[in-house]
Amino acid sequence: MATLINDEQNINFTIDFLKRIKDTIIINDESETFIPFILKLVTPEKMYNTDKFVMSVREIKYLIENLNHVLHVSHQEDYTFDYYNSEALFEMIVSFLSEDLLIEIMIWINIGALNNGDKYGYDEGYRFIVDLDTFEKFVIQLERESK
């Protein structure tokens, strides 16, 4: 599982693919073939945890490609990548902060998708900071587990 832990060690974000792309039969094309995954966000006040989420193979490749791009962007400039799952399950905004050489992560989770629609119409989110090394390990692990 690919995990991000913030600098203060009190927020933990995990994506854990339940199936690998190579073990999946591509139906029609990569945008119509879905991979289930566990999304977990643990904060001092709350824990969000679900295995009901899916991403298409195309989305997984797009996410990993762009997270890698954040790692390789010029360290002279700020850069932001915004990923929003096509199923409207979660959003991940990743910003490289050139002044401090840190990565700012914002995670927004669709509450209706977590509880079968018992509560709906809004997202809950958190913003936290990780260092480049932690972010790189997350991206490498995400890529390794998806293949």
CYANA upper distance limits for C-alpha pairs under 8 A (distance plus 0.5 A):
  1 MET  CA     14 THR  CA      7.17
  1 MET  CA     15 ILE  CA      6.59
  1 MET  CA     16 ASP  CA      4.97
  1 MET  CA     17 PHE  CA      7.72
  1 MET  CA    141 GLN  CA      7.39
  1 MET  CA    142 LEU  CA      7.56
  1 MET  CA    145 GLU  CA      7.58
  2 ALA  CA     14 THR  CA      6.08
  2 ALA  CA     15 ILE  CA      5.97
  2 ALA  CA     16 ASP  CA      6.72
  2 ALA  CA    137 LYS  CA      8.48
  2 ALA  CA    138 PHE  CA      5.65
  2 ALA  CA    139 VAL  CA      7.87
  2 ALA  CA    141 GLN  CA      5.64
  2 ALA  CA    142 LEU  CA      5.62
  2 ALA  CA    145 GLU  CA      8.41
  3 THR  CA     12 ASN  CA      7.33
  3 THR  CA     13 PHE  CA      6.05
  3 THR  CA     14 THR  CA      4.86
  3 THR  CA     15 ILE  CA      7.17
  3 THR  CA    138 PHE  CA      6.18
  4 LEU  CA     12 ASN  CA      6.23
  4 LEU  CA     13 PHE  CA      5.61
  4 LEU  CA     14 THR  CA      6.94
  4 LEU  CA    130 VAL  CA      7.99
  4 LEU  CA    134 THR  CA      7.18
  4 LEU  CA    135 PHE  CA      7.25
  4 LEU  CA    138 PHE  CA      6.58
  5 ILE  CA      9 GLN  CA      6.32
  5 ILE  CA     10 ASN  CA      7.81
  5 ILE  CA     11 ILE  CA      6.20
  5 ILE  CA     12 ASN  CA      5.13
  5 ILE  CA     13 PHE  CA      7.05
  5 ILE  CA    130 VAL  CA      7.41
  5 ILE  CA    134 THR  CA      7.98
  6 ASN  CA     10 ASN  CA      7.13
  6 ASN  CA     11 ILE  CA      6.10
  6 ASN  CA     12 ASN  CA      7.32
  6 ASN  CA    128 PHE  CA      6.64
  6 ASN  CA    129 ILE  CA      6.00
  6 ASN  CA    130 VAL  CA      5.36
  6 ASN  CA    131 ASP  CA      8.44
  7 ASP  CA    129 ILE  CA      6.73
  7 ASP  CA    130 VAL  CA      5.95
  7 ASP  CA    131 ASP  CA      7.55
 10 ASN  CA     42 VAL  CA      8.42
 10 ASN  CA     43 THR  CA      6.62
 10 ASN  CA     44 PRO  CA      6.69
 11 ILE  CA     41 LEU  CA      7.79
 11 ILE  CA     42 VAL  CA      6.10
 11 ILE  CA     43 THR  CA      5.19
 11 ILE  CA     44 PRO  CA      7.54
 11 ILE  CA    128 PHE  CA      8.10
 12 ASN  CA     40 LYS  CA      8.26
 12 ASN  CA     41 LEU  CA      6.17
 12 ASN  CA     42 VAL  CA      5.55
 12 ASN  CA     43 THR  CA      7.19
 13 PHE  CA     39 LEU  CA      8.15
 13 PHE  CA     40 LYS  CA      6.20
 13 PHE  CA     41 LEU  CA      4.97
 13 PHE  CA     42 VAL  CA      6.98
 14 THR  CA     38 ILE  CA      8.11
 14 THR  CA     39 LEU  CA      6.25
 14 THR  CA     40 LYS  CA      5.51
 14 THR  CA     41 LEU  CA      6.92
 15 ILE  CA     37 PHE  CA      7.18
 15 ILE  CA     38 ILE  CA      6.22
 15 ILE  CA     39 LEU  CA      5.39
 15 ILE  CA     40 LYS  CA      7.16
 15 ILE  CA    142 LEU  CA      7.99
 16 ASP  CA     37 PHE  CA      5.85
 16 ASP  CA     38 ILE  CA      5.47
 16 ASP  CA     39 LEU  CA      7.14
 16 ASP  CA    142 LEU  CA      8.39
 16 ASP  CA    145 GLU  CA      8.32
 17 PHE  CA     35 ILE  CA      7.58
 17 PHE  CA     36 PRO  CA      6.71
 17 PHE  CA     37 PHE  CA      4.68
 17 PHE  CA     38 ILE  CA      6.88
 17 PHE  CA    145 GLU  CA      7.26
 17 PHE  CA    146 SER  CA      7.00
 18 LEU  CA     35 ILE  CA      7.69
 18 LEU  CA     36 PRO  CA      6.08
 18 LEU  CA     37 PHE  CA      5.59
 18 LEU  CA     38 ILE  CA      7.63
 19 LYS  CA     23 ASP  CA      7.31
 19 LYS  CA     24 THR  CA      7.88
 19 LYS  CA     35 ILE  CA      6.67
 19 LYS  CA     36 PRO  CA      7.19
 19 LYS  CA     37 PHE  CA      8.12
 19 LYS  CA    146 SER  CA      8.01
 20 ARG  CA     24 THR  CA      7.13
 20 ARG  CA     35 ILE  CA      8.03
 20 ARG  CA    145 GLU  CA      7.13
 20 ARG  CA    146 SER  CA      5.47
 20 ARG  CA    147 LYS  CA      5.93
 21 ILE  CA     35 ILE  CA      8.00
 21 ILE  CA     57 VAL  CA      7.33
 21 ILE  CA    146 SER  CA      6.36
 21 ILE  CA    147 LYS  CA      5.71
 22 LYS  CA    147 LYS  CA      6.35
 24 THR  CA     35 ILE  CA      8.49
 25 ILE  CA     33 THR  CA      8.28
 26 ILE  CA     30 GLU  CA      6.74
 26 ILE  CA     32 GLU  CA      8.40
 26 ILE  CA     33 THR  CA      6.24
 27 ILE  CA     32 GLU  CA      6.94
 27 ILE  CA     33 THR  CA      6.26
 28 ASN  CA     32 GLU  CA      7.17
 28 ASN  CA     33 THR  CA      8.32
 29 ASP  CA     33 THR  CA      7.24
 30 GLU  CA     56 SER  CA      6.99
 30 GLU  CA     57 VAL  CA      5.55
 30 GLU  CA     58 ARG  CA      5.49
 31 SER  CA     56 SER  CA      5.86
 31 SER  CA     57 VAL  CA      6.71
 31 SER  CA     58 ARG  CA      5.66
 31 SER  CA     59 GLU  CA      7.75
 32 GLU  CA     56 SER  CA      6.87
 32 GLU  CA     57 VAL  CA      8.36
 33 THR  CA     56 SER  CA      5.82
 33 THR  CA     57 VAL  CA      6.44
 34 PHE  CA     54 VAL  CA      6.40
 34 PHE  CA     55 MET  CA      5.83
 34 PHE  CA     56 SER  CA      4.61
 34 PHE  CA     57 VAL  CA      6.51
 35 ILE  CA     54 VAL  CA      5.85
 35 ILE  CA     55 MET  CA      5.91
 35 ILE  CA     56 SER  CA      6.47
 35 ILE  CA     57 VAL  CA      7.17
 36 PRO  CA     51 ASP  CA      7.65
 36 PRO  CA     52 LYS  CA      7.52
 36 PRO  CA     53 PHE  CA      6.33
 36 PRO  CA     54 VAL  CA      4.77
 36 PRO  CA     55 MET  CA      7.09
 37 PHE  CA     51 ASP  CA      6.25
 37 PHE  CA     52 LYS  CA      7.71
 37 PHE  CA     53 PHE  CA      6.26
 37 PHE  CA     54 VAL  CA      6.33
 37 PHE  CA     55 MET  CA      8.12
 38 ILE  CA     49 ASN  CA      7.68
 38 ILE  CA     50 THR  CA      6.04
 38 ILE  CA     51 ASP  CA      4.72
 38 ILE  CA     52 LYS  CA      7.64
 38 ILE  CA     53 PHE  CA      7.19
 39 LEU  CA     48 TYR  CA      8.17
 39 LEU  CA     49 ASN  CA      6.31
 39 LEU  CA     50 THR  CA      6.07
 39 LEU  CA     51 ASP  CA      7.07
 39 LEU  CA     53 PHE  CA      7.77
 40 LYS  CA     47 MET  CA      7.80
 40 LYS  CA     48 TYR  CA      5.96
 40 LYS  CA     49 ASN  CA      4.85
 40 LYS  CA     50 THR  CA      7.06
 41 LEU  CA     47 MET  CA      6.26
 41 LEU  CA     48 TYR  CA      5.54
 41 LEU  CA     49 ASN  CA      7.00
 42 VAL  CA     46 LYS  CA      6.62
 42 VAL  CA     47 MET  CA      4.91
 42 VAL  CA     48 TYR  CA      6.85
 43 THR  CA     47 MET  CA      6.63
 48 TYR  CA    114 LEU  CA      8.42
 49 ASN  CA    114 LEU  CA      8.44
 50 THR  CA    114 LEU  CA      7.11
 52 LYS  CA    114 LEU  CA      8.32
 53 PHE  CA     89 LEU  CA      7.46
 54 VAL  CA     87 GLU  CA      8.25
 55 MET  CA     59 GLU  CA      6.52
 55 MET  CA     60 ILE  CA      6.90
 55 MET  CA     85 ASN  CA      7.51
 55 MET  CA     86 SER  CA      8.15
 55 MET  CA     87 GLU  CA      8.21
 56 SER  CA     60 ILE  CA      6.82
 57 VAL  CA     61 LYS  CA      6.83
 58 ARG  CA     62 TYR  CA      6.62
 59 GLU  CA     63 LEU  CA      6.45
 59 GLU  CA     85 ASN  CA      8.00
 59 GLU  CA     86 SER  CA      8.48
 60 ILE  CA     64 ILE  CA      6.70
 60 ILE  CA    146 SER  CA      8.11
 61 LYS  CA     65 GLU  CA      6.48
 62 TYR  CA     66 ASN  CA      6.66
 63 LEU  CA     67 LEU  CA      6.60
 63 LEU  CA     83 TYR  CA      7.37
 64 ILE  CA     68 ASN  CA      6.58
 64 ILE  CA    139 VAL  CA      7.31
 64 ILE  CA    142 LEU  CA      7.81
 64 ILE  CA    143 GLU  CA      6.84
 65 GLU  CA     69 HIS  CA      6.81
 66 ASN  CA     70 VAL  CA      6.90
 66 ASN  CA     81 PHE  CA      7.54
 67 LEU  CA     71 LEU  CA      7.22
 67 LEU  CA     81 PHE  CA      8.14
 67 LEU  CA     94 VAL  CA      8.37
 67 LEU  CA    139 VAL  CA      7.05
 68 ASN  CA     72 HIS  CA      7.03
 68 ASN  CA    139 VAL  CA      7.25
 69 HIS  CA     73 VAL  CA      6.47
 70 VAL  CA     79 TYR  CA      7.56
 70 VAL  CA     80 THR  CA      8.14
 70 VAL  CA     81 PHE  CA      7.91
 70 VAL  CA     94 VAL  CA      8.33
 70 VAL  CA     95 SER  CA      8.22
 70 VAL  CA     96 PHE  CA      7.13
 71 LEU  CA    132 LEU  CA      8.12
 71 LEU  CA    136 GLU  CA      7.36
 73 VAL  CA     77 GLU  CA      8.31
 73 VAL  CA     79 TYR  CA      7.88
 75 HIS  CA     98 SER  CA      6.02
 75 HIS  CA    101 LEU  CA      7.72
 76 GLN  CA     98 SER  CA      6.35
 76 GLN  CA     99 GLU  CA      8.48
 77 GLU  CA     97 LEU  CA      8.14
 77 GLU  CA     98 SER  CA      5.94
 78 ASP  CA     95 SER  CA      7.66
 78 ASP  CA     96 PHE  CA      5.92
 78 ASP  CA     97 LEU  CA      5.67
 78 ASP  CA     98 SER  CA      5.66
 79 TYR  CA     95 SER  CA      6.06
 79 TYR  CA     96 PHE  CA      5.62
 79 TYR  CA     97 LEU  CA      7.64
 80 THR  CA     93 ILE  CA      7.53
 80 THR  CA     94 VAL  CA      6.07
 80 THR  CA     95 SER  CA      4.65
 80 THR  CA     96 PHE  CA      6.80
 81 PHE  CA     93 ILE  CA      6.28
 81 PHE  CA     94 VAL  CA      5.70
 81 PHE  CA     95 SER  CA      6.86
 82 ASP  CA     91 GLU  CA      7.81
 82 ASP  CA     92 MET  CA      6.47
 82 ASP  CA     93 ILE  CA      4.86
 82 ASP  CA     94 VAL  CA      6.86
 83 TYR  CA     91 GLU  CA      6.09
 83 TYR  CA     92 MET  CA      5.63
 83 TYR  CA     93 ILE  CA      6.64
 84 TYR  CA     88 ALA  CA      7.21
 84 TYR  CA     89 LEU  CA      8.42
 84 TYR  CA     90 PHE  CA      6.66
 84 TYR  CA     91 GLU  CA      4.83
 84 TYR  CA     92 MET  CA      6.98
 85 ASN  CA     89 LEU  CA      6.42
 85 ASN  CA     90 PHE  CA      6.26
 85 ASN  CA     91 GLU  CA      6.76
 88 ALA  CA    110 ASN  CA      7.46
 89 LEU  CA    109 ILE  CA      6.72
 89 LEU  CA    110 ASN  CA      5.71
 89 LEU  CA    113 ALA  CA      6.62
 90 PHE  CA    107 ILE  CA      7.68
 90 PHE  CA    108 TRP  CA      5.99
 90 PHE  CA    109 ILE  CA      4.94
 90 PHE  CA    110 ASN  CA      6.26
 91 GLU  CA    106 MET  CA      8.37
 91 GLU  CA    107 ILE  CA      6.25
 91 GLU  CA    108 TRP  CA      5.50
 91 GLU  CA    109 ILE  CA      7.06
 92 MET  CA    105 ILE  CA      7.55
 92 MET  CA    106 MET  CA      6.19
 92 MET  CA    107 ILE  CA      5.28
 92 MET  CA    108 TRP  CA      7.07
 93 ILE  CA    104 GLU  CA      8.49
 93 ILE  CA    105 ILE  CA      6.28
 93 ILE  CA    106 MET  CA      5.48
 93 ILE  CA    107 ILE  CA      7.09
 94 VAL  CA    103 ILE  CA      7.27
 94 VAL  CA    104 GLU  CA      6.31
 94 VAL  CA    105 ILE  CA      5.33
 94 VAL  CA    106 MET  CA      7.08
 95 SER  CA    103 ILE  CA      6.08
 95 SER  CA    104 GLU  CA      5.53
 95 SER  CA    105 ILE  CA      7.05
 96 PHE  CA    101 LEU  CA      7.54
 96 PHE  CA    102 LEU  CA      6.58
 96 PHE  CA    103 ILE  CA      5.21
 96 PHE  CA    104 GLU  CA      6.96
 97 LEU  CA    101 LEU  CA      6.07
 97 LEU  CA    102 LEU  CA      5.81
 97 LEU  CA    103 ILE  CA      6.45
 97 LEU  CA    104 GLU  CA      7.61
 98 SER  CA    102 LEU  CA      7.52
101 LEU  CA    131 ASP  CA      7.86
101 LEU  CA    132 LEU  CA      7.48
102 LEU  CA    129 ILE  CA      7.34
102 LEU  CA    130 VAL  CA      6.68
102 LEU  CA    131 ASP  CA      5.43
102 LEU  CA    132 LEU  CA      6.34
103 ILE  CA    129 ILE  CA      6.20
103 ILE  CA    130 VAL  CA      5.82
103 ILE  CA    131 ASP  CA      6.47
103 ILE  CA    132 LEU  CA      6.91
103 ILE  CA    135 PHE  CA      7.79
104 GLU  CA    127 ARG  CA      7.53
104 GLU  CA    128 PHE  CA      6.33
104 GLU  CA    129 ILE  CA      5.06
104 GLU  CA    130 VAL  CA      6.98
105 ILE  CA    127 ARG  CA      6.07
105 ILE  CA    128 PHE  CA      5.88
105 ILE  CA    129 ILE  CA      6.56
105 ILE  CA    130 VAL  CA      8.01
106 MET  CA    125 GLY  CA      7.38
106 MET  CA    126 TYR  CA      6.09
106 MET  CA    127 ARG  CA      4.77
106 MET  CA    128 PHE  CA      7.05
107 ILE  CA    125 GLY  CA      5.73
107 ILE  CA    126 TYR  CA      5.97
107 ILE  CA    127 ARG  CA      7.06
108 TRP  CA    123 ASP  CA      6.40
108 TRP  CA    124 GLU  CA      5.94
108 TRP  CA    125 GLY  CA      4.52
108 TRP  CA    126 TYR  CA      7.21
109 ILE  CA    123 ASP  CA      5.67
109 ILE  CA    124 GLU  CA      5.89
109 ILE  CA    125 GLY  CA      6.64
110 ASN  CA    114 LEU  CA      7.38
110 ASN  CA    120 TYR  CA      8.25
110 ASN  CA    122 TYR  CA      6.81
110 ASN  CA    123 ASP  CA      4.95
110 ASN  CA    124 GLU  CA      7.28
111 ILE  CA    115 ASN  CA      7.17
111 ILE  CA    117 GLY  CA      8.34
111 ILE  CA    119 LYS  CA      7.06
111 ILE  CA    120 TYR  CA      6.40
111 ILE  CA    121 GLY  CA      8.11
111 ILE  CA    122 TYR  CA      6.76
111 ILE  CA    123 ASP  CA      5.97
111 ILE  CA    124 GLU  CA      7.25
112 GLY  CA    116 ASN  CA      6.51
112 GLY  CA    117 GLY  CA      4.87
112 GLY  CA    118 ASP  CA      7.11
112 GLY  CA    119 LYS  CA      5.82
112 GLY  CA    120 TYR  CA      4.58
112 GLY  CA    121 GLY  CA      7.27
112 GLY  CA    122 TYR  CA      7.94
113 ALA  CA    117 GLY  CA      6.83
113 ALA  CA    120 TYR  CA      8.32
115 ASN  CA    119 LYS  CA      7.22
130 VAL  CA    134 THR  CA      6.78
130 VAL  CA    135 PHE  CA      6.98
131 ASP  CA    135 PHE  CA      6.85
132 LEU  CA    136 GLU  CA      6.52
133 ASP  CA    137 LYS  CA      6.78
134 THR  CA    138 PHE  CA      6.83
135 PHE  CA    139 VAL  CA      6.81
136 GLU  CA    140 ILE  CA      6.65
137 LYS  CA    141 GLN  CA      6.55
138 PHE  CA    142 LEU  CA      6.54
139 VAL  CA    143 GLU  CA      6.60
140 ILE  CA    144 ARG  CA      6.56
141 GLN  CA    145 GLU  CA      6.55
142 LEU  CA    146 SER  CA      6.65
143 GLU  CA    147 LYS  CA      7.01
